[in-house]
Amino acid sequence: MQGLMMDRPLLVSTLLQHAEATYPNTEIVSRRCEGDIHRYTMKDAASRARKVANLLTRLDIQDSDRVATLAWNNYRHFELYYGISGFGAVLHTINPRLFAEQLVYIINHAEDRYIFVDLTFVPLLEAILPHIGNVEGFIILCDEDKMPETKLPNALCYETLLAAESDEFEWPEFAETKGASMCYTSGTTGNPKGVLYSHRSTCLHAFASVGEEVMGLSSSSCFLPVVPMFHVNAWGTPYSACITGAKQVFPGPGMDGASLWELIEAEEPDLLLGVPTVWLMLLNHMDSIGKKLESVKNVIVGGAAAPLQMIKDFDQKHDAFLIHAWGMTETSPIGTINAMNPIMAKLPKEEQYQLQRKQGRPIFGIEIKIIDDEGNRLPHDGETYGRLMIRGPWVVNGYYNNDDTSSFEDGWFDTGDVATIDPDSYMNIVDRSKDVIKSGGEWISSIDLENTAVGHPDLAECCVIGARHPKWDERPILLAIKNEGADVDEASVLEYLEGKIAKWWMPDAVIFVESLPHTATGKLLKIDLRKDYENYLIENAN
């Protein structure tokens, strides 16, 4: 027996229609590449998104064609999110932090017909122009008087084009399983892989993300997403905002501490979203000016684990609660989140901080488990390590135009992470499976060791990798960047770690370096470091 309910498709365009009808006066504030602050309403955004759809018609964009964006978090990018996907094309957000070879690969692999590009990134496209000959045109996101001289062929001005279009457009209906947007993984090994989100998966992810114990968004919320719109769709927040009517404050290219504080002081967001490196800059800036983040209640951190000191600083200096979230390009991205709840509220402060360090519990729609190398389920006791597997309606089940199935097992996706899960379903990322250090049959978490070491007051950043050892197979070595002007040596670092980690976790060497490599999404890139230091302990044995 079938239920007697209407069958209406879950489409990205319906999110915008809801927002325009229900929250037309909600503000969207943006710092533009031009440097000024732009302000308009959800009704304005919806009107201009329809103009985008009419523009795509004029450009002869067809159903499911890929249309790319290379842009910061701003109002024009928001319009493109809805105009492109709502039209029936596929929005392809390009991460400008990828290497040039990777940019060329993904533009060609996606077969992008047009690229909408912010002024900042025009030189980036000019540099790779000889290798992306299939792109038919470039639409520069600026006013007519700001159009740059450029080598890009068929370069057109976004505002000039939009001014010529009508804001009357009937959003088409189609199957909710149709592709809506596409992101590529950062590609730490091999070429990046395309993840194609459907309208259905996008809407379901947005529904699940707005709950009180997730992002806690409502029409009275104001949030500042520093997490880029070119990386996993800004964690889905442009869609969540349309469901709830929350005010959005887009930072554009201004992601340094001073620029963020300027927006926070003026617009009073209660929620911030971004990676730890961004929040470190903000915290340092706030310390330097002696100010407090008065309006901010919650800070969501993803992409990498936040160190314990950051959790404490937000709480003790700013009365703000740091929320770890975990996910991947392949999970749209939210899989787990560690928001305040009755379990945490009952804990003494120090125990609460320790619990906050975990990546949290799965949100509704997501299932997680840990398994051993033979595929056997492991206990959720908070201590046993295992391969983290995930499934759900917004989790990838294959890569775009790619036959690689190595990450898919019996309907589950292998995240490549090693994790523990406790009896209350709190998940804790121990390491990437390729980064965990196997020493004498035991595992050492490079992430936990890094996060402990970076608490040293004279260290700016730390990276832990495994090096070959004649007796223990592998042993950890710590690569560290000193704070400017700091006078610190290996003995000082080891003394600091004493009592904070298990004795057998103690690094066999501390090596000070000028810089450390990162992926396009800000994570430590360890593959070359492991090669460079593979034999360090053997070659430097006493």
VEXDREN-2710 file (C-alpha; in Angstrom, 1 decimal):
% VEXDREN-2710
k/r/px/py/pz
1/MET/0.0/0.0/0.0
2/GLN/1.4/3.4/-1.0
3/GLY/1.0/6.6/1.0
4/LEU/-1.5/9.1/-0.4
5/MET/0.9/12.1/-0.4
6/MET/1.7/14.5/-3.2
7/ASP/4.9/13.7/-5.0
8/ARG/6.7/17.1/-5.4
9/PRO/10.4/17.1/-6.4
10/LEU/13.0/18.4/-4.1
11/LEU/14.7/21.1/-6.2
12/VAL/17.3/23.7/-5.4
13/SER/15.0/26.3/-7.1
14/THR/12.2/25.6/-4.5
15/LEU/14.6/26.7/-1.7
16/LEU/14.9/30.1/-3.3
17/GLN/11.2/30.4/-4.1
18/HIS/10.5/29.7/-0.4
19/ALA/13.0/32.3/0.8
20/GLU/11.6/34.9/-1.6
21/ALA/8.0/34.3/-0.6
22/THR/8.7/33.9/3.2
23/TYR/11.8/36.0/3.9
24/PRO/11.9/38.6/1.2
25/ASN/13.5/41.3/3.4
26/THR/16.3/39.1/4.8
27/GLU/19.6/40.8/4.3
28/ILE/22.6/39.5/2.4
29/VAL/25.8/41.5/3.0
30/SER/29.0/41.1/1.0
31/ARG/32.5/42.4/0.9
32/ARG/33.2/42.8/-2.8
33/CYS/36.5/42.3/-4.6
34/GLU/36.3/46.1/-5.3
35/GLY/36.7/46.6/-1.5
36/ASP/33.3/48.1/-0.6
37/ILE/30.4/46.5/1.2
38/HIS/27.3/45.5/-0.8
39/ARG/23.9/45.0/0.8
40/TYR/20.6/43.8/-0.6
41/THR/17.7/41.4/0.2
42/MET/16.7/37.9/-0.5
43/LYS/14.1/39.2/-2.9
44/ASP/16.8/41.1/-4.8
45/ALA/18.9/37.9/-5.0
46/ALA/15.9/35.8/-6.3
47/SER/15.2/38.4/-9.0
48/ARG/18.8/38.4/-10.1
49/ALA/19.0/34.6/-10.1
50/ARG/16.2/34.5/-12.6
51/LYS/18.2/37.0/-14.7
52/VAL/21.1/34.5/-14.6
53/ALA/18.7/31.8/-15.8
54/ASN/17.7/34.0/-18.7
55/LEU/21.3/34.7/-19.5
56/LEU/22.1/31.0/-19.6
57/THR/19.3/30.7/-22.2
58/ARG/20.9/33.4/-24.3
59/LEU/24.3/31.7/-24.0
60/ASP/22.6/28.5/-25.4
61/ILE/23.4/26.5/-22.2
62/GLN/21.6/23.2/-22.5
63/ASP/20.2/20.8/-19.9
64/SER/23.0/19.4/-17.6
65/ASP/25.8/21.5/-19.2
66/ARG/28.5/22.3/-16.7
67/VAL/28.8/26.0/-15.9
68/ALA/31.8/26.9/-13.6
69/THR/32.4/29.5/-11.0
70/LEU/35.7/30.8/-9.8
71/ALA/34.6/33.2/-7.1
72/TRP/34.8/34.2/-3.4
73/ASN/31.9/34.2/-1.0
74/ASN/29.7/37.0/-2.2
75/TYR/26.2/37.9/-3.4
76/ARG/27.0/37.3/-7.1
77/HIS/28.2/33.8/-6.3
78/PHE/25.0/33.2/-4.3
79/GLU/22.9/34.2/-7.3
80/LEU/24.8/31.8/-9.5
81/TYR/24.2/29.0/-7.1
82/TYR/20.5/29.2/-7.8
83/GLY/20.5/30.6/-11.3
84/ILE/22.7/27.8/-12.7
85/SER/21.2/24.8/-10.8
86/GLY/17.7/26.1/-11.0
87/PHE/18.0/26.4/-14.7
88/GLY/18.8/22.8/-15.0
89/ALA/22.6/23.1/-15.7
90/VAL/25.2/21.9/-13.3
91/LEU/27.0/24.4/-11.1
92/HIS/30.8/23.5/-11.0
93/THR/32.5/25.5/-8.2
94/ILE/36.3/25.6/-8.8
95/ASN/38.7/25.8/-6.0
96/PRO/41.4/28.5/-6.9
97/ARG/43.8/27.0/-4.4
98/LEU/44.4/23.9/-6.5
99/PHE/47.6/23.6/-8.4
100/ALA/47.6/24.9/-12.0
101/GLU/47.7/21.3/-13.3
102/GLN/44.7/20.3/-11.2
103/LEU/42.7/23.4/-12.4
104/VAL/43.4/22.4/-16.0
105/TYR/42.4/18.8/-15.3
106/ILE/39.1/19.6/-13.6
107/ILE/38.0/22.3/-16.1
108/ASN/38.6/19.9/-18.9
109/HIS/37.3/16.8/-17.1
110/ALA/34.0/18.6/-16.2
111/GLU/33.8/20.0/-19.8
112/ASP/32.9/23.4/-18.5
113/ARG/31.3/25.6/-21.2
114/TYR/31.5/29.0/-19.4
115/ILE/33.4/30.2/-16.3
116/PHE/32.0/33.0/-14.2
117/VAL/35.1/34.5/-12.5
118/ASP/35.8/37.1/-9.8
119/LEU/38.3/39.9/-10.6
120/THR/40.9/38.3/-8.3
121/PHE/41.1/35.1/-10.3
122/VAL/41.3/36.5/-13.8
123/PRO/45.1/36.2/-13.9
124/LEU/44.8/32.6/-12.7
125/LEU/42.7/31.7/-15.8
126/GLU/45.0/33.7/-18.1
127/ALA/47.9/31.6/-16.9
128/ILE/46.3/28.3/-17.9
129/LEU/44.4/29.6/-20.9
130/PRO/46.4/27.6/-23.5
131/HIS/45.3/24.4/-21.8
132/ILE/41.5/25.1/-21.4
133/GLY/40.6/25.7/-25.0
134/ASN/37.2/24.1/-24.8
135/VAL/35.8/26.9/-22.6
136/GLU/33.6/29.1/-24.8
137/GLY/33.7/32.2/-22.7
138/PHE/34.5/34.0/-19.5
139/ILE/32.0/36.1/-17.6
140/ILE/33.8/38.5/-15.2
141/LEU/31.9/39.3/-12.0
142/CYS/32.1/43.1/-11.9
143/ASP/30.6/46.3/-12.9
144/GLU/31.2/47.6/-16.4
145/ASP/33.6/50.3/-15.2
146/LYS/35.7/47.7/-13.4
147/MET/36.2/45.4/-16.4
148/PRO/39.9/44.6/-16.6
149/GLU/42.0/44.3/-19.7
150/THR/42.4/40.6/-20.2
151/LYS/43.8/38.0/-22.5
152/LEU/40.7/35.8/-21.9
153/PRO/38.8/35.3/-25.1
154/ASN/35.1/36.2/-25.2
155/ALA/35.4/38.0/-21.9
156/LEU/32.0/39.5/-20.9
157/CYS/30.9/41.7/-18.0
158/TYR/28.4/40.1/-15.6
159/GLU/26.6/43.2/-14.6
160/THR/26.2/44.4/-18.2
161/LEU/24.8/41.1/-19.3
162/LEU/22.4/40.9/-16.3
163/ALA/21.1/44.4/-17.0
164/ALA/19.9/43.3/-20.4
165/GLU/17.9/40.3/-19.0
166/SER/14.4/40.1/-17.7
167/ASP/13.8/38.9/-14.1
168/GLU/10.8/36.9/-15.3
169/PHE/11.6/33.2/-15.5
170/GLU/9.6/30.1/-14.7
171/TRP/11.9/27.6/-12.9
172/PRO/11.6/24.2/-14.7
173/GLU/10.6/21.0/-13.0
174/PHE/12.6/17.9/-13.4
175/ALA/13.6/14.7/-11.5
176/GLU/15.1/15.5/-8.1
177/THR/17.8/13.0/-8.8
178/LYS/19.2/15.3/-11.5
179/GLY/22.7/16.7/-11.0
180/ALA/22.7/20.1/-9.3
181/SER/26.3/21.0/-8.5
182/MET/29.7/19.5/-8.7
183/CYS/32.8/19.8/-6.6
184/TYR/36.2/18.1/-7.0
185/THR/38.3/16.6/-4.2
186/SER/41.6/18.3/-3.4
187/GLY/43.5/15.4/-5.0
188/THR/46.3/14.7/-2.5
189/THR/47.3/11.7/-4.6
190/GLY/46.4/11.4/-8.3
191/ASN/43.9/13.6/-10.1
192/PRO/41.0/15.3/-8.3
193/LYS/37.7/13.3/-8.4
194/GLY/34.4/14.9/-9.3
195/VAL/31.5/14.6/-6.8
196/LEU/28.1/15.3/-8.4
197/TYR/25.4/16.4/-6.0
198/SER/21.8/15.9/-6.9
199/HIS/19.0/18.3/-6.2
200/ARG/17.5/15.8/-3.8
201/SER/20.8/15.3/-1.9
202/THR/21.3/19.0/-1.7
203/CYS/17.9/19.7/-0.3
204/LEU/18.0/16.8/2.2
205/HIS/21.4/18.0/3.4
206/ALA/20.1/21.5/3.9
207/PHE/17.0/20.3/5.8
208/ALA/19.2/18.2/8.2
209/SER/21.8/21.0/8.7
210/VAL/19.5/23.6/10.2
211/GLY/18.5/21.8/13.4
212/GLU/19.2/23.2/16.9
213/GLU/21.9/20.6/17.5
214/VAL/23.5/21.1/14.1
215/MET/23.9/24.7/12.9
216/GLY/20.9/26.0/14.9
217/LEU/19.8/28.4/12.1
218/SER/16.5/30.4/12.2
219/SER/15.1/33.6/10.8
220/SER/16.7/35.5/13.7
221/SER/20.2/34.1/13.0
222/CYS/23.0/35.9/11.3
223/PHE/26.0/33.9/10.1
224/LEU/29.3/34.6/8.5
225/PRO/30.6/31.7/6.4
226/VAL/34.3/31.9/5.9
227/VAL/34.3/28.4/4.6
228/PRO/34.5/29.0/0.9
229/MET/31.6/28.7/-1.5
230/PHE/34.1/27.0/-3.9
231/HIS/34.7/24.2/-1.4
232/VAL/31.9/21.8/-0.7
233/ASN/29.3/24.5/-1.3
234/ALA/30.3/26.4/1.8
235/TRP/29.1/23.4/3.9
236/GLY/25.6/23.8/2.3
237/THR/24.9/27.1/4.1
238/PRO/23.7/29.0/0.9
239/TYR/20.9/26.4/0.8
240/SER/20.3/26.4/4.6
241/ALA/19.9/30.1/4.6
242/CYS/17.0/29.9/2.2
243/ILE/15.2/27.4/4.3
244/THR/15.5/29.5/7.5
245/GLY/15.7/33.0/6.3
246/ALA/19.0/33.5/8.2
247/LYS/21.0/36.6/7.4
248/GLN/24.2/35.9/5.5
249/VAL/27.4/38.0/5.8
250/PHE/29.8/37.1/3.0
251/PRO/33.5/38.0/3.6
252/GLY/34.6/38.0/0.0
253/PRO/38.4/38.0/-0.3
254/GLY/38.8/39.6/3.2
255/MET/39.6/36.6/5.4
256/ASP/42.3/38.1/7.6
257/GLY/41.5/38.8/11.2
258/ALA/41.1/42.6/10.8
259/SER/38.7/42.3/7.9
260/LEU/36.6/39.6/9.6
261/TRP/36.4/41.7/12.8
262/GLU/35.2/44.7/10.7
263/LEU/32.3/42.6/9.4
264/ILE/31.6/41.0/12.8
265/GLU/31.5/44.4/14.5
266/ALA/29.2/45.9/11.9
267/GLU/26.8/43.0/11.2
268/GLU/26.8/41.2/14.6
269/PRO/26.7/37.5/13.4
270/ASP/25.9/34.9/16.0
271/LEU/27.5/32.0/14.0
272/LEU/30.9/31.8/12.3
273/LEU/32.0/28.9/10.0
274/GLY/35.5/28.2/8.9
275/VAL/38.8/26.3/9.3
276/PRO/41.1/26.5/12.3
277/THR/43.8/28.7/10.5
278/VAL/41.2/31.4/9.9
279/TRP/40.0/31.4/13.5
280/LEU/43.6/31.5/14.7
281/MET/44.1/34.8/12.7
282/LEU/40.9/36.2/14.2
283/LEU/41.8/35.3/17.8
284/ASN/45.2/36.8/17.4
285/HIS/43.7/40.0/16.0
286/MET/41.2/40.2/18.8
287/ASP/44.0/39.8/21.3
288/SER/46.0/42.6/19.6
289/ILE/43.1/45.1/19.9
290/GLY/41.8/43.9/23.2
291/LYS/38.2/43.4/22.0
292/LYS/35.6/40.7/22.5
293/LEU/33.4/38.9/20.0
294/GLU/30.2/40.1/21.7
295/SER/27.6/38.8/19.2
296/VAL/29.2/35.5/18.4
297/LYS/27.6/32.5/20.2
298/ASN/28.9/29.5/18.1
299/VAL/31.9/28.9/15.9
300/ILE/31.8/25.9/13.7
301/VAL/35.2/24.4/12.8
302/GLY/35.8/21.9/10.0
303/GLY/38.6/20.8/7.6
304/ALA/41.0/20.0/10.4
305/ALA/40.8/19.5/14.2
306/ALA/41.0/22.6/16.3
307/PRO/43.6/22.5/19.1
308/LEU/42.4/22.5/22.7
309/GLN/43.7/26.0/23.3
310/MET/41.5/27.4/20.6
311/ILE/38.4/25.8/22.2
312/LYS/39.4/27.4/25.5
313/ASP/40.2/30.8/24.0
314/PHE/36.8/31.1/22.3
315/ASP/35.1/30.1/25.5
316/GLN/37.1/32.0/28.1
317/LYS/37.8/35.2/26.1
318/HIS/34.7/35.5/24.0
319/ASP/32.0/33.4/25.6
320/ALA/31.7/31.5/22.3
321/PHE/31.2/27.8/21.9
322/LEU/33.4/26.0/19.4
323/ILE/31.6/23.2/17.5
324/HIS/33.7/20.6/15.7
325/ALA/32.1/19.3/12.5
326/TRP/33.3/16.6/10.2
327/GLY/32.6/15.7/6.6
328/MET/34.2/15.4/3.2
329/THR/33.5/16.6/-0.4
330/GLU/32.0/13.1/-0.7
331/THR/29.5/13.7/2.1
332/SER/28.1/17.1/1.0
333/PRO/29.8/17.6/3.5
334/ILE/28.2/17.3/7.0
335/GLY/28.4/13.9/8.5
336/THR/28.9/14.5/12.2
337/ILE/28.7/17.6/14.4
338/ASN/29.6/18.3/18.0
339/ALA/27.0/21.0/19.1
340/MET/26.1/21.6/22.7
341/ASN/23.5/19.1/24.1
342/PRO/22.4/17.8/27.5
343/ILE/25.2/15.3/27.7
344/MET/27.8/18.0/27.3
345/ALA/26.0/20.6/29.5
346/LYS/26.2/18.4/32.6
347/LEU/30.0/17.9/32.4
348/PRO/32.6/19.9/34.4
349/LYS/34.3/22.5/32.2
350/GLU/37.6/20.6/31.6
351/GLU/35.7/17.4/30.6
352/GLN/33.5/19.5/28.3
353/TYR/36.6/20.8/26.6
354/GLN/37.8/17.3/26.0
355/LEU/34.5/16.2/24.6
356/GLN/34.5/19.3/22.3
357/ARG/37.7/18.0/20.7
358/LYS/35.8/15.1/19.1
359/GLN/34.1/15.4/15.7
360/GLY/30.7/14.8/17.1
361/ARG/27.7/12.6/16.5
362/PRO/26.0/11.8/13.2
363/ILE/23.1/14.0/12.1
364/PHE/19.8/12.4/11.1
365/GLY/20.2/10.6/7.7
366/ILE/23.8/9.6/8.3
367/GLU/25.1/6.2/9.6
368/ILE/28.7/5.6/10.6
369/LYS/30.6/2.5/11.7
370/ILE/34.2/1.5/12.2
371/ILE/35.6/-1.8/10.8
372/ASP/38.9/-3.7/10.8
373/ASP/40.9/-4.6/7.7
374/GLU/38.8/-7.7/7.2
375/GLY/35.6/-5.7/7.2
376/ASN/34.4/-6.8/10.6
377/ARG/32.5/-4.2/12.7
378/LEU/34.4/-2.9/15.7
379/PRO/32.9/-1.9/19.1
380/HIS/31.8/1.6/19.8
381/ASP/33.7/1.8/23.1
382/GLY/35.5/5.1/22.4
383/GLU/38.9/3.3/22.4
384/THR/39.0/0.8/19.5
385/TYR/40.4/2.3/16.3
386/GLY/39.0/1.3/13.0
387/ARG/38.3/2.4/9.4
388/LEU/35.5/4.9/9.3
389/MET/32.7/4.0/7.0
390/ILE/29.6/6.2/6.2
391/ARG/26.4/6.0/4.3
392/GLY/23.4/8.3/3.8
393/PRO/21.2/10.1/1.2
394/TRP/23.9/12.8/0.6
395/VAL/26.9/10.5/0.5
396/VAL/28.6/9.8/-2.8
397/ASN/28.0/6.4/-4.5
398/GLY/30.5/7.0/-7.4
399/TYR/32.7/9.6/-8.9
400/TYR/31.9/11.6/-12.1
401/ASN/33.3/9.9/-15.2
402/ASN/35.6/7.8/-13.1
403/ASP/35.5/4.0/-12.7
404/ASP/37.4/3.9/-9.4
405/THR/35.3/1.9/-6.9
406/SER/38.0/1.2/-4.3
407/SER/36.3/3.4/-1.7
408/PHE/32.9/1.7/-1.9
409/GLU/32.1/-1.5/0.0
410/ASP/28.7/-3.1/0.3
411/GLY/26.8/0.2/0.1
412/TRP/29.2/2.1/2.4
413/PHE/31.8/4.7/1.6
414/ASP/35.3/4.3/3.0
415/THR/36.3/7.7/4.2
416/GLY/40.0/6.9/4.5
417/ASP/39.9/8.1/8.1
418/VAL/40.7/6.1/11.2
419/ALA/38.4/6.8/14.1
420/THR/36.9/5.8/17.4
421/ILE/33.2/5.9/18.2
422/ASP/32.0/5.9/21.9
423/PRO/28.8/4.5/23.4
424/ASP/27.1/7.9/23.0
425/SER/27.9/7.9/19.3
426/TYR/30.6/10.6/19.5
427/MET/33.1/10.0/16.7
428/ASN/36.7/11.0/17.0
429/ILE/39.1/11.1/14.0
430/VAL/42.3/9.5/15.0
431/ASP/44.1/10.0/11.7
432/ARG/44.0/9.4/8.0
433/SER/44.6/5.8/7.3
434/LYS/47.7/6.7/5.3
435/ASP/49.0/8.9/8.1
436/VAL/48.6/6.8/11.2
437/ILE/51.9/5.7/12.6
438/LYS/52.3/2.0/13.2
439/SER/55.0/1.5/15.9
440/GLY/55.7/-1.9/17.4
441/GLY/52.2/-3.2/16.5
442/GLU/50.5/-0.2/18.1
443/TRP/49.0/2.9/16.4
444/ILE/50.1/6.5/17.1
445/SER/47.7/9.3/16.0
446/SER/49.6/11.9/14.2
447/ILE/46.7/14.3/14.6
448/ASP/46.5/14.0/18.4
449/LEU/50.3/14.4/18.6
450/GLU/50.2/17.5/16.3
451/ASN/47.4/19.1/18.3
452/THR/49.2/18.6/21.6
453/ALA/52.5/19.9/20.3
454/VAL/51.1/23.0/18.7
455/GLY/50.0/24.1/22.2
456/HIS/53.6/24.9/22.9
457/PRO/53.7/28.7/23.2
458/ASP/56.7/29.1/20.8
459/LEU/55.3/26.9/18.0
460/ALA/53.1/28.2/15.1
461/GLU/52.4/24.9/13.4
462/CYS/53.3/21.2/13.7
463/CYS/53.3/18.2/11.5
464/VAL/53.9/14.6/12.6
465/ILE/54.9/11.9/10.2
466/GLY/56.2/8.3/10.6
467/ALA/59.8/7.5/9.7
468/ARG/61.3/4.0/9.3
469/HIS/62.8/2.5/12.4
470/PRO/65.0/-0.7/12.5
471/LYS/63.2/-2.0/15.6
472/TRP/59.7/-0.5/15.8
473/ASP/58.9/-0.4/12.1
474/GLU/57.9/3.3/12.4
475/ARG/58.4/6.1/14.9
476/PRO/57.0/9.6/14.9
477/ILE/59.1/12.7/14.1
478/LEU/57.8/16.2/14.6
479/LEU/58.3/18.9/12.1
480/ALA/57.6/22.4/13.6
481/ILE/57.5/26.0/12.6
482/LYS/58.7/28.4/15.3
483/ASN/56.7/31.6/16.1
484/GLU/58.5/34.7/14.8
485/GLY/61.4/35.6/17.2
486/ALA/60.9/32.5/19.3
487/ASP/63.9/30.8/20.9
488/VAL/63.0/27.1/21.2
489/ASP/64.9/23.9/20.8
490/GLU/64.1/20.2/20.7
491/ALA/64.6/19.7/24.4
492/SER/62.0/22.4/25.2
493/VAL/59.4/20.8/22.9
494/LEU/60.0/17.3/24.4
495/GLU/59.8/18.7/27.9
496/TYR/56.5/20.4/27.0
497/LEU/55.1/17.1/25.7
498/GLU/56.1/15.2/28.8
499/GLY/53.0/14.0/30.7
500/LYS/50.6/15.2/28.0
501/ILE/51.0/12.1/25.8
502/ALA/51.9/8.5/26.3
503/LYS/55.6/8.0/26.7
504/TRP/55.8/5.7/23.7
505/TRP/54.2/8.4/21.6
506/MET/57.2/10.8/22.3
507/PRO/58.7/11.9/18.9
508/ASP/62.1/10.4/18.2
509/ALA/63.1/13.7/16.6
510/VAL/62.0/17.4/16.5
511/ILE/63.0/19.2/13.3
512/PHE/62.4/22.9/12.9
513/VAL/61.4/24.0/9.4
514/GLU/60.5/27.3/7.7
515/SER/57.3/26.1/6.1
516/LEU/55.0/23.2/5.7
517/PRO/53.0/22.1/2.6
518/HIS/49.2/22.2/2.5
519/THR/46.5/21.0/0.3
520/ALA/44.1/23.3/-1.5
521/THR/41.7/23.0/1.4
522/GLY/44.3/23.9/4.0
523/LYS/45.1/20.4/5.3
524/LEU/48.7/19.4/5.9
525/LEU/50.1/17.7/2.8
526/LYS/52.3/14.8/4.1
527/ILE/52.9/12.7/1.0
528/ASP/56.2/14.4/0.0
529/LEU/57.3/14.9/3.6
530/ARG/57.0/11.2/4.3
531/LYS/59.2/10.5/1.3
532/ASP/61.8/13.2/2.3
533/TYR/62.0/12.0/5.9
534/GLU/61.4/8.3/5.4
535/ASN/64.9/7.3/6.4
536/TYR/65.7/10.2/8.7
537/LEU/66.0/8.1/11.8
538/ILE/68.1/5.4/10.2
539/GLU/70.4/7.9/8.6
540/ASN/70.8/9.9/11.8
541/ALA/71.1/7.0/14.2
542/ASN/73.7/7.5/16.9
END
